[in-house]
Amino acid sequence: MRQSAKDPLIQAALSSGHRIVMGPGEPALSEWAAAGLSLPDLEEMRNYRVARIREQLVKNDVAGALLFDPLNLMYATDSPNMQLWVTHNQARWAFIAADGPIVLWEFNDCDFLSGHNPHVTEVRPNTSFTYFLAGDRANEQAEKMAKEIHALVKEHGGGNTRLAVDVIPPQGSTALEATGLTLTNGMEIMERARAIKGKDELLAMRCGVEATRISCQKLFEALTPGISEQQLWGVLWAEMLARGGEWMECRLLSAGPRTNPWFQECSSYVIQDGDLVGFDTDLVGSYGMMTDISRTWICGDSKPSAAQKHTHELALEQMTRNIELLTPGRSFHELTHKAWFPPLDDYRHYSVLFHGVGQCDEWPGIGFPASWDDFGYDGVLEPGMVMTVESYVGPYSGGEGVKLEDQVLITETGYENLTPWSLSLTEFC
């Protein structure tokens, strides 16, 4: 497929005109310079990520990984393409050998999208077996895909027929197993690889965090009585995109009576003076790095009521106390059982207490003590991991809820709050 690079328009699209090569642009670059931030070395970031994947492949004794998840593909190849669309249409995938090439199967006529990355050894046309594109020939197409993967494993696996796969439709896994390959959990490998951030990933994340801070400041300034939740959420989307962001994974902004219970996605509700307005960014931003923070503000000139202040104080206490637990060497079990939160019989709470974050919400997810026996798993915080500390408090007796969240880097000696901005109901800075 790379032969199409002889076309001058294709040549421009894979080099100077590629959005990854062009970078986030203005206003982000000037804002980051004013904040004293350094830009990441994207080639070093690619080197680090490929090395992390291969380290996990060797550790887990697999010949390679077959990746369909768009965030895993981005991590491995640094070549985004219709990121949300390919979450439900398996139209591109990659094979990463533990010792050998990276081969990318790309969507129609899109081979140039990875031309900036020398780690991608080869680009092939896909034989998509998603039903939308393959219809009643899905099994036939899946068999073609499986034969190609089997040939690569045979050539580069050194006799190892174990293949890690992240997410794949049943006909795909069935076809791969029919070739004699043994499939293992690719998501585990990729989550473990992505968990420890490299130097340039952290530089990229710091840039993304600053872009989110400025975007949230614009959101705060736009919060006035009479604006709808959707109109307000659109401000954050616009500011995020203007700074090279990708998308936000949820629509989690709600106001007034819609703040309790949480997870009511933003709507046409018109925000009133005195309403609490809570939001959760879930923002896949500049360089594809996530900034996942939550704030709750009061709309207009009204002072918070006693009930609003009390709920906010509980959420703030949960944040303040639990962030101190984020230190290297602490076990997930200890995080779960030492965390503080308001009485669960009186207040609704968030789904987790802490979770990892990188390109998106990532491993680990740390739940509440009551769910440990059913869902809990252990592990240890390590330097280079990035975690969020979560808090949601919504009285069962009624009234508004408060959502707060910060993003924290685990360091060699403790933690660094990457988003140390005001948690106040009445200001943001």
N, C-alpha and C positions, 0 to 999 in steps of 0.2 A: 504493500500500500504506500510505502514511503516514496515510490517512484513519482507520485503526484507532486512531490516537492520541486520538480523541475518547472512547474508552473510558477511564474513570478508572483502571482497573487497568493498562491498557497505558501510560497517561500516567505512572503511578508506575514501571513497569518500565523506561521509557526515561529516567527522570530520577533521582529520589532513591533508587529501588530498584535501579538499574543497578550491577553490581559494579565497573565501572570508575570510576563516579562515587563510589561508597562508598569505594573505595581498599582497601589491604591490611588496615587495622584493627589491633587489638591481637592479640598483643603487639608487633607490628612497630613501630608508631608510637612507643611508649615506648622501645623498644630503640634506634631510630634517633635519637631526641632525646637519649638518654643518650650516644650515640656522637658527638653534635655534627653530625649529618648534616642537610642541607636537603632538603626534598621537591621533586621536579620540578614544574614548571608544565606540566601535561599539554596545555593548549591551545598553548603555545609549542612543545612537542615535536611536536604534530601539524602546526603550521605549518612547522616545519623539515623534517619528513619529506616532506610534499607538495612543498615547494620543491625538495628534493633529487631527488625522482623527476622532476619536470618539467624540472629542469636536465639530467638525463640523457636525457630524451626529446628535448629540443631538440638536445642535443649529437649524438645518434645519428640525427637527422633522421627521426623516426617521428611519426605522428599521435597515437599514444597507446599505452597498455599495457593488455593484458588479463591479469588476474592470477587464478590459481586456487590457487597455493601458499598455505596458511593463514598462514605467517609473512609472506609478502609482503602478503597481505590485511590482516594486523594492522598492518604498517608503514604501509600506505596509508590505512587507515580506522579504526584503533584500535577495532575491533569484533570481538572474538573470538566464535566460535560453534562448539562441538564441534570444537576444533582438531585433535585426532587423527583423529576420524571423517572429516572432510573431506579428510584426506590420501589416502584411498582411495575416497571418494565425491565426485565433482565436483558438489556440491549448492549451492555459492555461488561467485560470482566478481564481479570488479569491472572496470570500464573507467575508466581515468584518462586524460583528454585532455591533450595537451601545452598546449593553450590551450582550456579549456572545462571541462565538468563532471566530477565523479566519480559514476558510476552503479554501484550495487551490486545484484546479483541475489541475493536472500536465500532461504534455506531456508524451508519452509512456515511461515507465521505468525510469522516471526521478524524482521519489519521493524523492530521497536522496538529491536533490539540495537545499531543505529547511531544512534539518536535523539539521543545526547549529542554527536555530532560534526557541526558545521555544514559541514564540508568535503564530506560526503556529500550531493550535490545531490538525488539521487533514489534510491529503492529500488523495485525491480521484482520480481515473482514469477519464480522461476527456471523454466527449461525443461530440467531436468537430463537429460543424455544419458548418464550413467553406466548401465551395463547393469543394475545392481541396481534402479534406479528407472525406467528406460525400457524395459528388455527389448528385444524385437525392433522397438521404435519408436525406438531410439537414434538412427538416422540422421535420422529425421523431426524429432526434438527438436533434434538438432545443427543442422539447417538453420534452425530457428526462431531458435536462439541466434545463428547467423551473420548472419541478416538484421537482427537488432537491432543487432549490433555494426557491421555495414556501414553501417547508417543513421546511427549516431553518428559514425563516421569520416567519412562523406560530409558531415555537417552541420558538424563541428567541425575537420576535418583540413585545410581550406584547399586541397583538391586532392591532398594527400598520402595515398596509400593504403598506406603502410607501417605495420604494426602489430606491436608487440613482444608476444610471448606467452611466459609462463614454462613451465608444465607443462599439457599438454592431451592427452586421448585422441586417437587417429588420426582418428576420425570428426569430431571437433571441428575439427581443423586442416584436414582435407579440405573441410569445409563452408565454412570461412572463406575458403580459397583459391578455392573455386568462385564466391564473390561478387566476385572480382577483387582481393582484398586480398593484399598481399605480407607474409608473416610473417617476423619477425626474432627474435633471441634475447633474450627478456625477462629471463631469469635474469641475463645479463650486466648489463643496465641496473639491475636491482634490487640485485644484489650490489655494484655500484659505488656506487649511491646509499646503501646501508646501511653502507658501509665507514667513512665519516667520521662519527663520532658528534658530535652537537650538545651544547650545554651541559646541556640538561635530560635528554637521554639519559644523559649521564655521571652526573648526579645520581641518576637512576633506577637506573643500574647500581651506583653506590656503595651505595644502599639494599639492592639485591638481594645484593650481595657481603656486606654485614653480616648480612643474614638467613641467608645460606649459612654464614657463619662460626659463628653461634650454633647453627645446625642441625647442623653438623659437630661442634661441641663436645658436643652431646647424643649424637651418634653415638659419639664417643670414650668418653664416660662409660658408654654401653651395651655397649661391647665387653668381654665377659667370657667365659671358657671355658664352653662348653655352649650358647651361643646359635648359631643357624644363620645362614648368610649371608643368607637371605631375611628372617629376623626382624630382623637388624641393619639391612638395607637399608630395611625398613619404618619404622624409627625416622627415617631421613633423610627419607623420603617424608612422614611425619606432620608433622615439624617444618617442612619446606618448605611444605606446604600451609597450615599454621597461620599462616604469614607472607605469605600472598597469592601463593604460587608457583603455577606452572601444571603442570609435569610434568618428569620427567627422561627424556632421550631414549634412555637405554640402561639395562641392568641390570649395570653393570660394577662389581661388588664380588666379590672372590674371596679365598680364604684358603688358607694352607698349600700343599699340593702343587698346588692349582688356580691359583696365581698365576703359573705358568710352564707353557705359554705364556700370554700375556695374551689378553684377549677371551673368556675363559670366563665366561659370564654367571652371576650369583649363583644359588645352588642351595640344596638342602636340606642341604648339607654342614654338619656341626656343628663349629664352630671350637674348636680345642684350645689349651691353654696352650702358649705358645711359637710358635704359628703367626704368620707374617706375614699381614696383612690389607691388601690394596690396593683402592682404589676410585677412580672417576672420576665426578664429579658430573654433568656434562652437564645442568646444572640450569637449566631455563627458569623463572626465579623471579619475584619481585615486579616489577610493571610490565612483565612479559613479557621482561625482560632476562636473559640467561644469565650464570651464574657457572660456569666450567668449570675446576675444579681437581682435582688428584689428590694423594692422600697414601697412604703405607703405614705401618702401625703394627704393633707386636708385641702379641699378646694375652697377658694375664695378667701374672704377676710374673716370668717368666723373663727373663733378660738375653739380648740378641741373641747368637747364635753368631758365630764368626769368619766363616763363609761368609755369613751374613745381613748382617753389618756390611760386608763387602767389596763385596757387590752393591749395598748402599745407598750406599756411598761413591762408587761409579762413577756411579750415577744422580744423586747430589747434585752431583758434579763436572760432569756434563753440564748440569744446570740452572744452576749457578753461572756457568759459562763462557759458555753460550749466551745467557743473559738480557742480558749486556753488549753483545750485538750489536744489540739492539733500539733503534736510534736513527734519527731522521728522516733521510731521504735515502739510506739504505742500500738497495741493490738486493736483489731476491729471489735473484738469482744469487749475490751475495756472501753472503747469509744461508746459502744452501745449501752453499756451498763453504768457508766459514770456520767453520761450526759444528763443535763437538767432540762425539765420541761414542766409546764403547768399541769395540774391534775387532769388526767385523761377522761375522768368521769364528768368533768365540768367544761372542758374546752376541746373543740376539734383541733386536730393537729395535721401537719404535713405528712406526706407518705414516707419520708426518710428524714433522718437527723443530719446526715452528711452524704455527699457523693463526690466522686471524682469528676474532673472536667478537663477537657483538652480541645479536641475538635467539636465535641458535643458533650452531653452527659455521658460519663464513662465509669468503668469499674474503679473503685468499689462503690456499692450502695450500702449505706449503714442505716439500718432500720431501728425501730424502737424495741426495748427489752421484751415486751409482750409477744413480739413476732420472732424472737430469736430461735426458739425451738422449731418453728415451721420454716423460716426463711433465712435465718442468720448464717453467716459463714465468716471464718476467721482469716486473718492476714495481718500485715504489719505496715504502718506508714513508713515510707522511705523518703529521703531527700530527693527532690525533683518531682514528686507527686504534687498535683494541684487539686485541692478539695474545695467544695463549698460547704458552708455551715448554714443550715436551713432553719427557718422559724415561721410557723403560721399559728396564730391563735384566734379562734372564733368561738365565742361563748355559745354553748348549747341552749342557753336561756334566751338567746336572741341578741340582736345588735350587730354591729359591724365587726369584721375581722381585720387582722393586720398581718401582712406578709413581709418578711425581711430576709435577706440573704447576702452573704459576702463570699468572695473568692480568695482563697488562701494558698500560698506556696509553702510546702514543707521544706525547710532548710536543714542544714547540718546540725544546727543548735536549737531550732524551734520552728517558728513560722513567721511569714511575712504576709500581712493582709494586703493583697493587691488592689483592693477596692475600699480604702479607708475613708470613705465619704460619709457625710452626715447621714444618720439614721433617723433624724428628726421628722416629725409630722409636718413641720412648717418651713423647712429649708432644705436645700440641696447644694452641697459644695464638696 
